[in-house]
Amino acid sequence: MSEPLQPPAPVDFPRAAALVRQIRDEVCRAVVGQGTVVDQVLTAFLAGGHVLIEGVPGLGKTLLVRALARSISGTFGRIQFTPDLMPADVTGHTLYDPKAQAFVARRGPVFVNLLLADEINRAPAKTQAALLEVMQEAQVTIEGQAHPLEPPFMVLATQNPIEHEGTYALPEAQLDRFLLKVRIDYPSPADEMALVRHVIEGKVGDKLDVERVMPIVKPSTVISLQAVAASVRIDDAVLDYAVRLARATRSWPGVVAGAGPRGGISLMRAARAAALLEGRDYVTPDDVKRMALPALRHRIAPSPELELEGRDTDAILKGLLEKIEAPRK
């Protein structure tokens, strides 16, 4: 039985903002040319949420998670989702121990601080659903017994946007569990040149290198940072703006399914963490605008007509942001 968790030491706002900047800088030392993606993943982590990353292979998703885990002195786990992956392969199962003459629980790979669920849409719905309790309740039930995960805990799931053969669409209930959906694209020519130099210089093979990343905080301090992010001030006008954005998706032309109340909640949680990342103890309308796409793009469904015209959820949300008036600062 694990020891009871000690309450984390409180962290004042200036120190919290400084620590967050240091974590971001350390992760960016390993992950070259993806500053926006690093910011969005770190925002979700500070908000205590999970992230779905969409992008082609080879853009540094695994490196990003490993670098973040190292920067917080946390544990890292990776599950390669495949069509034959079973729920017990994710959460764990019970085994009979002849010495103890009893069944004992063998914990699965989810019992870490940062879990990379690689190509999550390659596993069937039953296996994908095994993550639902983990993501929502931060615990795993094995043979009727609940096993809580030690915080902080974040699932970072990836999916390939161009390969559909042999994949299974994520259920709406599971998509809604992700605080943000982040899209990772190819780096700029200058960043790609720096990336190639960074990877090959004086090295044999292409093993992921996170040795340059210095541990900045302990996992217990991350819990304090998350508490600081949760205490960032929100003006009623900014809150009203976020709610109006989420509600507008339900009646927007060309949207067949809009964001539910969790959309507005996720948008504000992300905006608070984004403000902390910028060193502010209050949320601005720009924080809401910056988080609108990653917080809402997986919660709305465009009509088939718009998809035929080549307009995806991002195009819809950008049009919505242009039309919905933001409060004046």
C-alpha positions as a printed NumPy array, in Angstrom:
array([[  0.   ,   0.   ,   0.   ],
       [  1.409,   3.365,  -1.011],
       [  2.208,   6.075,   1.517],
       [ -0.351,   8.903,   1.842],
       [  0.545,  11.855,  -0.332],
       [  1.901,  14.869,   1.52 ],
       [  0.28 ,  18.218,   0.647],
       [  2.543,  20.146,  -1.743],
       [  4.332,  23.214,  -0.465],
       [  2.613,  26.449,  -1.552],
       [  4.226,  28.432,  -4.366],
       [  3.787,  32.188,  -4.758],
       [  2.817,  33.555,  -8.164],
       [  6.139,  35.203,  -9.198],
       [  8.05 ,  32.014,  -8.362],
       [  5.422,  29.881, -10.12 ],
       [  5.674,  31.992, -13.291],
       [  9.482,  31.76 , -13.192],
       [  9.388,  27.954, -12.76 ],
       [  6.934,  27.55 , -15.638],
       [  9.199,  29.593, -17.924],
       [ 12.18 ,  27.45 , -16.926],
       [ 10.253,  24.247, -17.684],
       [  9.248,  25.621, -21.086],
       [ 12.831,  26.648, -21.89 ],
       [ 14.184,  23.218, -20.934],
       [ 11.629,  21.348, -23.037],
       [ 12.359,  23.626, -26.017],
       [ 16.061,  22.68 , -25.748],
       [ 15.104,  19.151, -26.804],
       [ 12.085,  19.889, -29.005],
       [ 13.305,  22.236, -31.743],
       [ 10.934,  24.303, -33.889],
       [  7.658,  23.46 , -32.127],
       [  7.323,  26.302, -29.633],
       [  3.541,  26.663, -30.058],
       [  2.994,  22.936, -29.524],
       [  5.199,  22.981, -26.412],
       [  3.213,  25.934, -25.035],
       [ -0.139,  24.235, -25.651],
       [  0.943,  20.924, -24.092],
       [  2.412,  22.723, -21.082],
       [ -0.805,  24.761, -20.799],
       [ -2.872,  21.565, -20.634],
       [ -0.48 ,  20.114, -18.061],
       [ -0.779,  23.192, -15.839],
       [ -4.563,  23.016, -16.192],
       [ -4.565,  19.368, -15.124],
       [ -5.931,  18.214, -18.484],
       [ -5.109,  15.732, -21.223],
       [ -3.989,  16.374, -24.806],
       [ -4.741,  14.79 , -28.163],
       [ -1.974,  15.537, -30.674],
       [ -2.638,  15.134, -34.371],
       [  0.311,  15.03 , -36.75 ],
       [  2.299,  12.854, -39.097],
       [  5.013,  10.592, -37.641],
       [  8.492,  11.917, -36.957],
       [  7.679,  15.405, -35.66 ],
       [  8.885,  14.852, -32.097],
       [  5.76 ,  13.876, -30.152],
       [  7.53 ,  11.185, -28.108],
       [ 10.509,  13.464, -27.54 ],
       [  8.189,  16.201, -26.271],
       [  6.603,  13.944, -23.64 ],
       [  9.939,  12.535, -22.503],
       [ 11.457,  16.003, -22.243],
       [  8.508,  17.268, -20.202],
       [  8.713,  14.242, -17.909],
       [ 12.419,  14.839, -17.344],
       [ 11.909,  18.542, -16.63 ],
       [  9.531,  17.704, -13.76 ],
       [ 11.546,  14.68 , -12.53 ],
       [  8.487,  12.56 , -13.306],
       [  7.878,   9.071, -14.648],
       [  7.155,   8.42 , -18.324],
       [  5.248,   5.593, -19.981],
       [  4.419,   4.766, -23.574],
       [  1.731,   2.484, -24.986],
       [  1.744,   1.64 , -28.691],
       [ -1.911,   1.172, -29.554],
       [ -2.539,  -1.683, -32.004],
       [ -5.675,  -3.554, -33.149],
       [ -4.882,  -6.489, -30.837],
       [ -4.22 ,  -4.379, -27.714],
       [ -6.475,  -5.438, -24.845],
       [ -7.854,  -3.193, -22.05 ],
       [ -5.841,  -5.139, -19.455],
       [ -2.672,  -4.266, -21.414],
       [ -3.429,  -0.628, -20.604],
       [ -4.755,  -0.688, -17.046],
       [ -3.314,  -3.902, -15.586],
       [ -4.699,  -7.216, -14.388],
       [ -4.56 ,  -9.74 , -11.547],
       [ -2.208, -12.709, -11.314],
       [ -2.12 , -15.635,  -8.918],
       [  0.948, -15.526,  -6.659],
       [  1.823, -19.095,  -5.585],
       [  3.993, -17.862,  -2.694],
       [  1.28 , -15.7  ,  -1.196],
       [ -1.431, -18.114,  -2.367],
       [ -3.518, -15.148,  -3.425],
       [ -4.332, -13.057,  -6.449],
       [ -2.282,  -9.863,  -6.693],
       [ -2.791,  -6.848,  -8.947],
       [ -0.179,  -6.181, -11.595],
       [ -0.37 ,  -2.532, -12.503],
       [ -0.398,  -1.531, -16.147],
       [  1.705,   1.116, -17.887],
       [ -0.774,   3.897, -17.025],
       [  0.706,   4.255, -13.538],
       [  3.071,   7.081, -14.466],
       [  3.041,  10.887, -14.424],
       [  3.068,  11.324, -18.212],
       [  1.564,   8.655, -20.467],
       [  2.053,   8.688, -24.243],
       [ -0.802,   6.802, -25.911],
       [  0.724,   6.459, -29.367],
       [ -1.623,   6.123, -32.37 ],
       [ -4.622,   5.741, -30.091],
       [ -7.028,   5.413, -33.002],
       [ -5.444,   2.101, -34.078],
       [ -7.007,   0.257, -31.128],
       [-10.681,  -0.786, -31.024],
       [-13.225,   1.169, -28.991],
       [-13.149,  -1.286, -26.087],
       [ -9.457,  -0.656, -25.525],
       [ -9.802,   3.093, -26.062],
       [-12.533,   3.073, -23.413],
       [-10.06 ,   1.621, -20.905],
       [ -8.546,   5.103, -20.732],
       [-11.86 ,   6.814, -19.918],
       [-11.841,   6.098, -16.175],
       [ -8.114,   6.806, -16.006],
       [ -8.46 ,  10.21 , -17.666],
       [-11.578,  11.31 , -15.808],
       [-11.109,   9.804, -12.352],
       [ -7.289,   9.408, -12.179],
       [ -7.74 ,   5.853, -10.976],
       [ -7.872,   2.306, -12.337],
       [-10.291,  -0.383, -11.188],
       [ -8.857,  -3.905, -11.302],
       [-11.183,  -6.724, -10.242],
       [-13.414,  -4.283,  -8.407],
       [-10.606,  -2.596,  -6.472],
       [ -9.757,   1.049,  -7.168],
       [ -6.091,   1.954,  -7.574],
       [ -5.531,   5.746,  -7.576],
       [ -2.787,   7.242,  -9.715],
       [ -0.284,   9.539,  -8.077],
       [ -0.593,  13.113,  -9.357],
       [  0.343,  14.857, -11.496],
       [ -1.002,  12.683, -14.305],
       [ -1.529,  13.512, -17.964],
       [ -2.395,  11.428, -21.009],
       [ -0.92 ,  12.659, -24.269],
       [ -2.51 ,  10.679, -27.099],
       [ -1.439,  10.861, -30.738],
       [ -3.199,  10.062, -33.971],
       [ -2.165,  10.192, -37.617],
       [ -4.359,  12.551, -39.674],
       [ -3.694,  10.949, -43.067],
       [ -3.877,   7.19 , -42.465],
       [ -7.408,   5.86 , -42.052],
       [ -6.969,   2.21 , -43.007],
       [ -7.017,   0.05 , -39.897],
       [ -8.032,   2.911, -37.598],
       [-11.039,   3.422, -35.353],
       [-12.643,   6.814, -34.779],
       [-12.43 ,   7.986, -31.173],
       [-15.836,   7.978, -29.439],
       [-17.312,  11.391, -28.685],
       [-17.186,  10.633, -24.956],
       [-13.447,  10.056, -25.152],
       [-12.763,  13.076, -27.365],
       [-14.53 ,  15.219, -24.783],
       [-12.09 ,  14.001, -22.1  ],
       [ -9.215,  15.778, -23.83 ],
       [ -8.768,  19.355, -22.673],
       [ -6.979,  20.308, -25.911],
       [ -6.528,  18.927, -29.389],
       [ -3.144,  20.115, -30.645],
       [ -2.083,  19.996, -34.264],
       [  1.624,  19.604, -34.892],
       [  2.91 ,  20.585, -38.333],
       [  6.232,  20.52 , -40.137],
       [  8.818,  23.01 , -38.829],
       [  9.976,  26.014, -40.84 ],
       [ 13.047,  25.542, -43.096],
       [ 15.329,  27.267, -40.554],
       [ 13.914,  25.251, -37.645],
       [ 14.183,  22.01 , -39.616],
       [ 17.83 ,  22.731, -40.397],
       [ 18.487,  23.394, -36.704],
       [ 16.592,  20.209, -35.833],
       [ 18.605,  18.027, -38.205],
       [ 21.865,  19.493, -36.908],
       [ 20.703,  18.972, -33.311],
       [ 19.884,  15.291, -33.909],
       [ 22.882,  14.181, -35.98 ],
       [ 25.742,  16.236, -34.547],
       [ 28.254,  13.849, -33.004],
       [ 25.695,  11.071, -32.601],
       [ 25.313,   7.549, -33.921],
       [ 21.751,   6.496, -34.738],
       [ 18.629,   8.524, -33.992],
       [ 17.966,   7.678, -30.357],
       [ 15.872,  10.336, -28.636],
       [ 18.154,  12.525, -26.548],
       [ 16.732,  14.309, -23.518],
       [ 19.985,  14.443, -21.573],
       [ 20.259,  18.187, -22.213],
       [ 16.981,  18.753, -20.378],
       [ 17.607,  19.683, -16.752],
       [ 15.104,  18.651, -14.062],
       [ 13.533,  21.898, -12.803],
       [ 10.922,  20.785, -10.28 ],
       [  9.61 ,  17.687,  -8.543],
       [  6.154,  16.226,  -9.263],
       [  4.86 ,  17.599,  -5.946],
       [  5.791,  21.115,  -7.075],
       [  3.794,  20.619, -10.28 ],
       [  0.698,  20.11 ,  -8.131],
       [  1.394,  23.502,  -6.542],
       [  1.855,  25.072,  -9.998],
       [ -1.493,  23.639, -11.062],
       [ -3.081,  25.184,  -7.958],
       [ -1.545,  28.548,  -8.883],
       [ -2.958,  28.241, -12.417],
       [ -6.389,  27.475, -10.952],
       [ -6.225,  30.682,  -8.892],
       [ -5.57 ,  33.01 , -11.849],
       [ -8.196,  35.783, -11.815],
       [-11.006,  35.808, -14.392],
       [-13.089,  38.915, -15.018],
       [-16.818,  38.337, -15.598],
       [-16.569,  39.98 , -19.031],
       [-13.85 ,  37.522, -20.108],
       [-15.849,  34.587, -18.734],
       [-18.923,  35.798, -20.626],
       [-16.831,  36.004, -23.809],
       [-15.685,  32.391, -23.475],
       [-19.227,  31.168, -22.839],
       [-20.543,  33.134, -25.838],
       [-17.894,  31.529, -28.048],
       [-18.816,  28.024, -26.909],
       [-22.559,  28.661, -27.242],
       [-22.131,  30.205, -30.702],
       [-20.758,  26.923, -32.049],
       [-24.165,  25.292, -31.48 ],
       [-26.001,  27.582, -33.897],
       [-23.192,  28.538, -36.265],
       [-23.935,  27.965, -39.979],
       [-22.389,  24.731, -41.191],
       [-21.922,  23.188, -37.733],
       [-24.015,  20.057, -37.166],
       [-22.845,  19.503, -33.573],
       [-21.511,  22.282, -31.365],
       [-19.531,  22.336, -28.135],
       [-21.311,  21.406, -24.92 ],
       [-20.832,  23.109, -21.541],
       [-17.54 ,  21.271, -21.106],
       [-16.256,  23.256, -24.082],
       [-16.554,  26.55 , -22.207],
       [-15.133,  25.006, -19.046],
       [-12.119,  23.631, -20.931],
       [-11.593,  26.938, -22.717],
       [-11.406,  28.842, -19.43 ],
       [ -9.195,  26.244, -17.743],
       [ -6.778,  26.491, -20.657],
       [ -6.932,  30.308, -20.706],
       [ -5.988,  30.483, -17.008],
       [ -2.971,  28.238, -17.548],
       [ -2.006,  30.216, -20.67 ],
       [ -2.041,  33.411, -18.602],
       [  0.32 ,  31.842, -16.056],
       [  2.576,  30.737, -18.907],
       [  2.731,  34.397, -19.98 ],
       [  3.526,  35.5  , -16.416],
       [  0.142,  37.104, -15.676],
       [ -2.195,  36.458, -12.735],
       [ -5.297,  37.429, -14.729],
       [ -6.922,  36.196, -17.949],
       [ -7.259,  38.458, -20.988],
       [ -9.521,  38.065, -24.047],
       [ -6.363,  37.249, -26.04 ],
       [ -5.762,  34.211, -23.795],
       [ -9.261,  32.996, -24.662],
       [ -8.701,  33.613, -28.391],
       [ -5.338,  31.812, -28.307],
       [ -6.874,  28.728, -26.668],
       [-10.136,  28.685, -28.646],
       [ -8.893,  26.477, -31.488],
       [ -7.144,  23.757, -29.437],
       [ -9.944,  23.758, -26.816],
       [-12.899,  23.615, -29.232],
       [-11.73 ,  22.07 , -32.518],
       [-12.475,  18.496, -31.363],
       [-15.847,  19.432, -29.859],
       [-17.598,  20.595, -33.043],
       [-18.522,  18.764, -36.242],
       [-18.78 ,  20.596, -39.589],
       [-21.483,  19.699, -42.077],
       [-20.563,  17.445, -45.03 ],
       [-21.113,  20.418, -47.356],
       [-18.439,  22.498, -45.628],
       [-16.039,  19.559, -45.597],
       [-16.499,  19.195, -49.366],
       [-15.618,  22.867, -49.695],
       [-12.397,  22.201, -47.762],
       [-13.465,  24.137, -44.649],
       [-12.476,  22.273, -41.507],
       [-13.191,  23.019, -37.847],
       [-10.295,  25.481, -37.638],
       [-11.702,  27.557, -40.485],
       [-15.107,  27.601, -38.791],
       [-13.637,  28.667, -35.441],
       [-11.533,  31.395, -37.022],
       [-14.65 ,  32.809, -38.671],
       [-16.466,  32.621, -35.355],
       [-13.664,  34.47 , -33.56 ],
       [-13.872,  37.251, -36.144],
       [-17.62 ,  37.69 , -35.644],
       [-18.011,  37.288, -31.856],
       [-17.053,  40.571, -30.233],
       [-14.414,  40.366, -27.514],
       [-14.571,  42.589, -24.423],
       [-12.356,  45.625, -24.469],
       [ -9.306,  45.447, -22.198]])
